Amino acid sequence: MTIRSKLLIFIPLLVLLMNLVTYFLFQSGTIVRDSYDLIMGRILKYKETTRASEDSLKAVYAYLLHPAEDSKAQADRSLTTLSGLHSTLMDAGAAPPLASSLTGYGNMIRTLLSLEQQTLAAAENGSSSDAFGHYLEAEKTVSFIRSEGQRLVEGELDHYRPVFRNIQAENARLYKLGVAVFALGTTLSLVVAVWISRSITVPVSALVRSAKSVSRGNLDPPLPAGGKDELAALSAAFTRMLAGLKESIEKDRDIAEKERLVKTLELQALQSQINPHFLYNTLNALSKLALLEEAEQTSDLIVSMSNFMRYNLQNLDRQVPLRNELEHVKEYIRLQQTRFRDRVLFQLDIDEKALNVRVPSLTIQPIIENAFIHGIGHMESGAVISLSIYGGPSITKIVIQDNGMGMTENIRASLLNHTQVPAAETKVQARSTGLGTRNVFRRLELVYGRKDLVEITSEPGKGTTVVLNIPVGRSGMSSVSAVDSR
């Protein structure tokens, strides 16, 4: 269950439970209050009616002693009040066992009202004896009303005494239930809070410990157990990240090991060769000796060979102007013309404005060498290799074209994808003098950070055209060594 689901389910359920219990307590309290109000309301009505009867009798007696308008008005108000209380009391009724007593009580009040009205009427007519006679009867009736009212109160109390006990018991039960509900609600809140917080904090703490362990170099830290919430997904993503990191480290370790082996082999190969400085000095001496012997062509050839080897043995990590690459290609062509003579025609179409563009060292010569070895090497005559350089505002195009044997689609795809050419696809087995074309393409891709710099057009028997698109005004940021052979 996700953290969101836990929050959306358990917290509303807890609140709903508390609201239901609170509503139940409120309803129980309302029933108790209504019962209490009913009982106390009847008792108070009895008391008020009895007091109103006595007050009305006093108001009539005051009028008899001092007949005046204000005393007459006070007596009338007392009678009106008593009449209203009588109507209210009779409408409210009494407990079932006291229904007949309430009827008699009501008749007494009506009798009292009648006697008091007769007393007031006799007093207004000047008949003092009749007025006092009615007053005495009213006084006796008030005493009966007082006694009957007290009896009704006692009867109500006797009738509702069990109800009072139930109310007291219900109040005690509600108090205990309130305490229990408070304790239960607090406990449930704490349990839910601890459960939800632990479901969040425990995996997060485990992830933090794992991250600290990874920061110390441990790529196999203990991870929290699986679950189905967001933190479990985060833990799974962290696990996949660690797996990818370990895989990347293993790849980097393999690459570093391969580079170390390659550099070791290169060093061993250089150590097994003639010292370059000794070789340059020897070639220069041979060139001077050829000039002394008036063999100028041989001297030029030796100089070309010396320049070619010096350029090939330079640091391949640096970039050079395209003009330097062109001069190196010309030295190579001069050497190859000595070997092939009229079998090969070299064509150059160079835009001088484009020769200041900087390219990785040894970019063009390996491709022309590949054209010699794998393109026209088998041709006895009519071979043509052309090199064209065109400048543009954003791209400098270098086009190397031959009319040789061409290549199959598998070979073309392997060169562009930097994969190994199947041995069955390669008919000409020859060794190049430097970098391979696949390595040149890979270096360009890494240096410029693009994969659209090389275009190859070729068909078996119809020659090959290689186009290099060099970005203008952008120097590569990567330094890439070369170890490939084709």
N, C-alpha and C positions, 0 to 999 in steps of 0.2 A: 504494500500500500504506500502510495506517495505521501510526502509530508503535507502537501496541499490537501489531499483527501483526508488525512488525519485531522487537520485543523478544521476542515469544513464539515466533518461528521461528528467528531467527539465533543468539540466545544459547543456547537448548537444543541447537541443532545443533552449535555450537562446543563446548559441554560434552560432548556425545555423542562427537564426534570425538576429543577429548582422552582421554576414558575408554576408547574403543576402542583407541587407540594405547597407552595405559598398560596395558590388559589384554594386548595383544599382546606388549609388552615383558616383562610379568610372566610370561606363558606361556613365552616364549623363555628367560627366566632360570630358570624352574622346570625346563625340559628340561635345560639345562646343569648345574644343580645336581644333578638326579637322576643324570645320567651321572657326574658327579664323585663323588657319594656312593657309587654302585655300585662304581666302580673302587677308591676309597680304602677302602671297606668290606672288599672281598676282601683287599687287601694287608694291612690291619690285622688281619684274622682270621688270616692266615698268620703274621704276627709274634706275635700273642697266643698262638696255638697252640704255636709254637716255644718261646716264653718259658714257657708253662705246662708243657711237657714238661720243660724244664730245671728248673723249680721243683719239679715232682713228684719228679724224680730226687734233687734235693738233700734234699727232705723224707724220702725213703726212706733215703738215706745217713745222715741225722741220726738216724733211728730205729735203724739198724744200729749206730751208734756208741754211742748212749745209749738203750737200750730203756726207754721210759717211756710212761705213758698220754698225756701231752700231746704228745710227739713222734709217737706212734701216731695221735692224733686229727688232728695237722697233716698227716701223710702221707695219711690218708684224705680230708681236705678237698682236698688238692692233686689226688688222683686223681679226685675228683668234679668239680672244676673242669675238669680236662683232658677228662674224658668229655663234659661239657656243651659245651665248645668244639668237640670233635670232631663232635658231633651237629649243631651249628649250621653248622659249616663244610661238612659233607657236604650239608646241606639247601640251602645257598646255592649250591653248585656253583661251577664255574670257567668261564673262557672256553672256547669249544668246542675250540680246539687243545690245551687243557691238561686236558681231562676225564680222560684215562687217568692222567696224572701225579697229579691230585688223588685218584684212587682208590688209587693206590699210597701216597700220602701218608697217606691215611686208614687203610690197612692197617698202616702203620708205627706209627701212634698206637695202634691197637688192640693191636698186638704189644707196644708199650711198656707199655700198661696191664696186659696179661696178665703180663708179666715182673715189673712192680713189685708186683702182687698176690701172685705166687709168692714174691717176695723177702720181703714182709711175712709171708706165711704160714710160710715156712721159719724166719724169725727168731722168730716166736712159738712154733714147735715146738722151738726150741733148736738147729736144724741150721744152724750158722754157715757151714759150707763151702758148703752148697747155697744159702744166702741170698746169699753173696758171689758165687757163680757166676751166679745169676740177675741180680744187680746189675750184674756186668760186661757181660752180654748187653744189659741195659737201657741201660747207658751207651753201648755201641756203637750201639744203636737211636736214642738221642737224637742222636748225631752225624749219623746218616743223616737223621733228621728235620730237623735244622738245615740240612743241605746241601740236602735236597729243598725245604724251605720257602723257602730263598733262591732256589733255581732257579724255584719257582713265582712268587715275587715278580717276578723278572726277566722270566719269561715273560709275566706279566700286564702289566708295563710295556711289554714289546716289543709285545704284542698291542694295547694301548690307546694306544700312542704317537701314531698318527694321530688317535685320538679326542681326545687331549690337545691336539694341534695345532688340531683343529676347535673344541675348547672355547675355546682362546685366541683363535682367529680370531672365534668367535661373540661372545666377550666384547668384543673390539675393535669388532665391528660394532654390538653393542648400545650401546656407549658413543657411537659416532658417531651411531647412530640416536637415542639419547636427546638428544644435543646438537641434532640436526636437528629433532626433535619439539619441543624447548623453543623453538628459534628460530621454527619454523613457528607454534606455538601463540601465542607472543608477538606475532608479526607479524599473524596473523589476529585476535587480540584487539584489537590497536591499530587495524587496518583497520576492523573492525566498530564499535569504539568511536568512531573518527573519523567513520565514515559516519553512524551513528545520531545522534551529537552534532551533526554539520553539518546533518543533515536537520531537527534541532530548532532549533539556535541561529541558523542562517542566516535562515530565515523569521521567527523571533522578532525578530532584529536588524533585519530589513527592516521589520517591522511597527512596531517602536519608532521607527525613523527616520521612517516615514510618520506616526506619531502626533505626533512632534515637529514635523514639517513642517506638519501640520494645526493644531497649537497656535500656529504662527506665522502662520496665516491662509491657507496654501496648501491648497486643497481638491482639488487634482489631484496628489497625491504619487505617486512611483513605488512600486508594490506588487510583492511577490514573485510569481514565476511560478507558474502553476497547478500543482496536484498532486492527490493523492487521499487525503492524510492529514488529521488533525484540524486542523493548522495551515493547510492549504489552505481548509478550511471556515471557519476563523476569518478568514482573509484575505478570503474571499468575503463573509462577514458584515460585515467592516470596509468593503469596497467598497460593499455595499448601504447601510450606514450613511452613508457619505460621499455616496452618491447621494441618499438621503433628506434629509441635511443640506443639500445644495445645492438640492434642490427646495424645502425649507422656507425657506431663505434667499431664494430667488427669489420664493416666495409672499409672504414678509414684505416684501420689497422692493417687490413690486407693490402690496401693501396700503398700505405707507407712501406710495408714489407716488400712489395713489388718494386717500388721506386728505389728502395735501398739495394735490392738485388740488381736492378738495372744499372744503378750508379756503380755498384761493385764490378759488374761485368764490363761496363764502359771503361772504368779505371784499369781493370785487368787487360782490356783490349788495347788501351793506350800504352800501358806499360810494356805490352808485347810488341808494339810497333817501334819504328825508328823515331828518335827524338825529333819533334817537328822543327826545332831551330836548326838542328844538324841537317835535316832534310832541306830546309830553305837555303841554308848556306851552300850545301852541295849543289842544288839546282842552279843557284846564282853562279857558282864557279863553273858549272857545265855550260851555262849561257855565255859567260865571258870567253871560255875556251872555244865555243862554237864561233863566236865573232872573230876571234884571232885566226881561226881556220877558215874564215870567210864563209861560214855556213849560217847565213842570216835567218833562213827559214827555220832551221833547227833551233837557233837561239830564241826566236820568237815563240816557238812551240814550248820550249822549256820555261820561258817567262810566263806564258799562259798557264802552264801546269802548276807553276809555283803560286801564282795568284789564286788559281782555282782551289788549291789545297788549303792555302792560308784562309780563304773565305769560308771554306767548309768546316775548318777547325775552330772558328770563332764561337763565342758564347751565343747559343741559340735563343736565349731568353730575351734578348733585346730586340727592339724594332729599328729598322733602317729605312732610309728614303728609297722609294721605288727606283730611283736612278742607280743606286748601288746594286740592287737586285738585277737591273738590266745589264750592268757591266759584268756582273758575275755570269749571267746567261750568255753574254757574248764570248767570254773566255771559254765557257763550256762548248759553245757552238764551234769556236775555233779549233778546239781539241777534236771534236767529233768530225769536223770537215777533214782533218788530217787522216782520220780512219776511213770515212765513207767517200771522200772526194766528191765525184760528180753523181753519186747515187742519190744524194739528198740535196734538195733545194730549200734553203732557209729564207723565209720572208718576214721582214719586220715592218710594222706599221705603228709608229710611235707618236703619241701626242706629247710634245715636250712640256706642255703646261701641267700634265698630270704626274710628272716624275718626282714631284716634291712630296707626294703622299707617302706616309710612313706605313710600312707593312712588316709583319714578322719576318725575321731573317730566314732565308732559304724557303721562299714560298713558290717561286716560279720554276726554278731549275729542276726540282724533283718531278714536276709534271711534264716538262720537256723531256727529261730523261726517261720517264715512263713511256712517252710517245716513241722514243728511239727503241727501247727494249721490247715493248709489247705491241707497238703499232707498226713501225716500218722496218724493224730489224730484219725481216725475212725478204724484203723487196730488193731486187737487184738493180732497179732503175725506176725513175719517175716518182720517187718519194718526195713529198712536200710537207714541211712543218712551218707553220706561220704563227707569229706572236704579234698580237695587236693590243694596244693600250689606248683607251679613250677616256678623256676627262669629262666629268659632269659636275653639276652644282652640288650634288649630294652623294653620288656614287661614281667611283672610278672602275671601269670595266677592264679586265685583263682576259683576253681570249687566246687560248692555245688550241690550234687545230691541226690535225694531220689527216692524210688520206690513206691510212694504213688499214690493218685488218679489222679494226673496230672491236666491239665487245658485246657480249650477250646482256640481256636485261638483268640476269642474276648478278653478274659482275658489277654492272652499273649501280644496282640497288645496294650491293654490299659496300661499294665505295662511299655512297652517300650516307649510308646508315652506320658506317664505321664497324662493319662486321667482317669476319674472316672470309676470304674468297675460297670456295671449295676447290680442292686440288684438281678435280675433274674438269673445272671450268677454265683452268689456266693451261694453255697449250705451250706458252713460251716460259721456260724455266731459266731465269737469269737473275743475277744479283745486281742491285743498284749500288751507286757509290755513296749514297747519303740517305735522306729521308724518303719515306714512301708517300704516295699521293693520299692514302687514307689518313695518314698522320698529319699531312698538311691541312686537309679539310677539317680535321678535328681541332687542330691548333687555331685555325681561323674562327671556328665556332666558339671556342672557349675564350679567345682573346676579345672578340667583339660581342659576345653574348647573344648571337643570333644564329639561326639554323637555315636561313635563306640566302646564304652567301655563295653557294656553289650550284652550278647548273651543268649537267652532263648530257650531251646528245650523242648517241652512238648506235650503230647497227653493225652486225657482223658483215665485213667486206666493204663497208661504206665509210670508214674512218671514224674519228672521234673529235668532238668539240667540247672543250672545258671552258666555262665562263666563271670568273671570280668577280664578285661584286664587293668592292672594298669601300666601306663608308668613308666619306671625306670629312676631315676635321674631327675625327674621333680616334683617340689612342686607346688601345686595348689595356684593360686593367689586370689581365691574368698573365702569368708567366708559365709557359707550358713547355716541358722538355719533350723530346721526340725520341722514340725507340722503334718505331714501325719500320718495316722494310719494303712495303709496297703502298 
